[in-house]
C-alpha cells in the first residue's frame, strides 16, 4: 500500500512545523495566514481609533475611543529585576492602559477573508498590573486580596483582557466573536471568569445616528455590565505572586466564519466548548466592509493602576 499525495504532503508539512522552534509551539490549521513574532516588529498590529468625519476632524472621534493608546514593542523591563525579555527573543507587543478606572488599550490586526470556514488564532500572552514601589496600596491589601507572602494585592488591580474579531460578509452582515477574561469585577473582587457579550459592540454609525452615546473610559465592547455572561468554569492563571514575575500562557481560539459561530477556546491545558455561546449580528447591514477579517486584543483596568497585556507572538490560521 502506498501513501496518498495528501498524506505525504501532510507529513512533510507537519515535519517542517515541528522542525521550526518558532512554529512548533503552535498548532496551526491547514493554511497559515499570518505569523507575527514581535521580536521583528509590530507586524500590522496597531491602535484602534474611532471613525472621524470627511474633513479629517479628529474631534469627531467618539469620546470613549479617542484615547485607546497604541500597542508598543517592549522588552518587559521592571524596576526590580531589570530586562525580562519576551518568551522567545527580546521584544513582546505591549498594551498599556492609563491609570484611570475603565481605561482601555487596544491592538487590532486588519485582514480580509478569501474563504469561509474554521479560523484559528493562537498566542502566548501574559498580563500584569503596573509594579510600583509600595505597590500603590494601603495596608498591603487591595480588593479582596491581602499580602500573605504568596498572594499579592496587585493581582486585584488588574481588570480584564479581551480577544475578539470584527467580521463582515454575505452582503454586509457584520458580527463580532468575543472572549474576555474577567479577572476582577468593578468592585475589585476576584472573578477569574471567562465571559462573552450578549449584544453587538456599539459602532460609530450608531453613535452618529444618536442611538448610543458613550463617555470616556466606557467599555466599548459592551458598556452595560449586565450584558456580559460567563461561560466555562472560573480559571485561575499563573499570576505568580508579584507584578514583575512573568509566566507566558498559551491561548488558542477557534471560530467558524461559514456558520458565524464560536467553536472552542483553549487556555493552557483547559479547552472550553464555545459552540453554545451566541454571536449576535447587527440588525442593519454595513457597506464597504465586505470580507472584513479583523482581530483585536484589549486590556481594561478597573482601578487607578495601569494594566498591561503582553503578547509574545501571534499565529493566525484557517482551513480554507
Rosetta blueprint (number, residue, H / E / L):
1 X L
2 X L
3 X L
4 X L
5 X H
6 X H
7 X H
8 X H
9 X H
10 X H
11 X H
12 X H
13 X H
14 X H
15 X H
16 X H
17 X H
18 X H
19 X H
20 X L
21 X L
22 X L
23 X L
24 X L
25 X L
26 X L
27 X L
28 X L
29 X L
30 X L
31 X E
32 X E
33 X E
34 X E
35 X E
36 X E
37 X E
38 X H
39 X H
40 X H
41 X L
42 X L
43 X L
44 X L
45 X L
46 X E
47 X L
48 X L
49 X L
50 X L
51 X L
52 X L
53 X L
54 X L
55 X L
56 X L
57 X L
58 X H
59 X H
60 X H
61 X L
62 X L
63 X H
64 X H
65 X H
66 X L
67 X L
68 X L
69 X L
70 X L
71 X L
72 X E
73 X E
74 X E
75 X L
76 X L
77 X E
78 X E
79 X L
80 X L
81 X L
82 X E
83 X E
84 X L
85 X L
86 X L
87 X L
88 X L
89 X L
90 X L
91 X L
92 X E
93 X E
94 X E
95 X E
96 X E
97 X L
98 X L
99 X L
100 X L
101 X L
102 X L
103 X L
104 X E
105 X E
106 X E
107 X E
108 X E
109 X E
110 X E
111 X E
112 X E
113 X L
114 X L
115 X L
116 X L
117 X L
118 X E
119 X E
120 X E
121 X E
122 X E
123 X E
124 X E
125 X E
126 X E
127 X E
128 X E
129 X E
130 X L
131 X L
132 X L
133 X L
134 X L
135 X L
136 X L
137 X L
138 X E
139 X L
140 X L
141 X E
142 X E
143 X L
144 X L
145 X E
146 X E
147 X L
148 X L
149 X L
150 X L
151 X L
152 X L
153 X H
154 X H
155 X H
156 X H
157 X H
158 X L
159 X L
160 X E
161 X E
162 X E
163 X E
164 X E
165 X E
166 X E
167 X E
168 X E
169 X E
170 X L
171 X L
172 X L
173 X E
174 X E
175 X E
176 X L
177 X L
178 X E
179 X E
180 X E
181 X E
182 X E
183 X E
184 X E
185 X L
186 X L
187 X L
188 X L
189 X L
190 X E
191 X E
192 X E
193 X E
194 X E
195 X E
196 X E
197 X E
198 X L
199 X L
200 X L
201 X L
202 X L
203 X L
204 X H
205 X H
206 X H
207 X H
208 X H
209 X L
210 X L
211 X L
212 X L
213 X L
214 X L
215 X L
216 X L
217 X L
218 X L
219 X L
220 X L
221 X L
222 X L
223 X L
224 X L
225 X H
226 X H
227 X H
228 X E
229 X E
230 X E
231 X L
232 X L
233 X L
234 X L
235 X L
236 X L
237 X L
238 X L
239 X L
240 X L
241 X L
242 X L
243 X L
244 X L
245 X L
246 X L
247 X L
248 X L
249 X E
250 X E
251 X E
252 X E
253 X E
254 X E
255 X E
256 X E
257 X L
258 X L
259 X L
260 X L
261 X E
262 X E
263 X E
264 X E
265 X E
266 X E
267 X E
268 X L
269 X L
270 X E
271 X E
272 X E
273 X E
274 X L
275 X L
276 X L
277 X L
278 X L
279 X L
280 X L
281 X E
282 X L
283 X L
284 X L
285 X L
286 X L
287 X L
288 X L
289 X L
290 X L
291 X L
292 X E
293 X E
294 X E
295 X E
296 X E
297 X E
298 X E
299 X E
300 X E
301 X L
302 X L
303 X L
304 X L
305 X L
306 X L
307 X E
308 X E
309 X E
310 X E
311 X E
312 X E
313 X E
314 X E
315 X E
316 X E
317 X E
318 X E
319 X L
320 X L
